[in-house]
């Protein structure tokens, strides 16, 4: 709220005071001690006081109205932000995950010089969209001459909801396969999330598994992607 907006309602009060002063000055020219003079001074004072009181009252109403408008504006802003967040979540939930042909080709070209590595690709059962995305990943890895198995369906990782590729490995990220793959995903902006596998889910320490989970529900938020730095 600007200072101009706050002070402007006081202008009528100032005018009332000025007019009262003028009226008092005019009364001052009347003979001293006359009853008419006393009555006029009392009348001027009364009317001036009433004018000032009315102006103050109107000012309070004005300030309350401005405050209420600011509160409503803040509430509306929050509502708009909440609606935008819901729209973003809806877009994520309805968006089909895919790797473009150009991105897939560049990723394969990046991975190929590192030689063949073994990777297992799996997805959530009964989820056609997840299965198609997993298939695209398998095809990219195979075109890089990697030994990519799948896609298989599995429930071993639980009910995960994520837009990103979930990467599992028992080597604590020390395997060359893990390092090379994550570097490639990060380089070409493919969302992924490193996860700790359940106990005995991956008995072979050299095995890296990429799990494509179901997408987040509408009320949830997409899982953040991590990038190798």
Steps between C-alpha positions, in 0.01 A plus 500: 500500500647839398522795737297708253213252517500513883525878534243595234192439723635759748473781246131573584591525870773750419257704292247491784761632743597776259137604448443493875803723552372742237158502662651564843704786353186647350318472831794679663397819324174508691472708819664332799272345760190491279272198534486458124877476485511231767226301329672522164836388645329206670322412175820518298681284752217247506470478122880481459523221756220309333669540161830373635332206678311405185818516297687282751217247488508496120879461513472192722248352259732577208801339671296192599381464142856521365618245757219261410580539132866417568399192701271384222773564244749291700245219535429509127873486426533188716202343325649574158835352608329187632308467173820538298666230712206268436520569127875424500436173684224414255730569205767274649248225566362508148834546326637194327862431591717455194851535365506685171671336204774764500565470874501121476751508215734739682479299822584179313794673330622614840473156665637289213874582545488374861445143382223258588341516845222289648181679599156366590196714423171439680171679549185499710255224404184594317627846405509537121659845509783378728552195278533713186752730672698200622501358147643825363780486757581139410517589132738792566731282711501222244585747224801595715601130494419461868361172634157631598241254624128557519278672537369276776219573744571485871354596837821445698564874535161573652240757402731775376350802325753691293536664161875436504701186421566323831857367502591211733845356564656307789848644451428834674552679169856374458441286190615628162160412356326721754737794455492486121124465479421780743745730327323434170153556644612826661678619185187472287250619759322170560351507853619227734511427870756280674336267751615241751376154396302289743693229683615226261308658211818512291723211613766576239700810599576571135137513397337835436123505471292781358146493632221702337234561763144617459458874470408703810133531589329834436525599866872426514802680361744351250812360656798731446763388254859483607794578278861394526719799578 
